[in-house]
Amino acid sequence: MIRKLSSGKYRLYSRKVNPKTGKRRNLGTFASRAAAEKHERAVQYFKRH
């Protein structure tokens, strides 16, 4: 899940909320949306391999 920050950067969040904090886990901040989408695909790949 990618959200645009007020600084103009994009942050990748986990799809599920963290039960301990009640919020989504931050999986990295990226300068462009394309970079965030690329990393999201890498995360999904490693979750299954």
DASUL-V639452 format. One record per run of one state. SS is the DSSP state (~ for helix, > for strand, _ for the rest). FROM is the first residue (numbers start at 0). TO is the last residue. If there is no record, write none. Layout:
ss={SS;SS}
from={FROM;FROM}
to={TO;TO}
This chain:
ss={_;>;_;>;_;>;_;~;_}
from={0;1;4;9;17;23;30;32;47}
to={0;3;8;16;22;29;31;46;48}
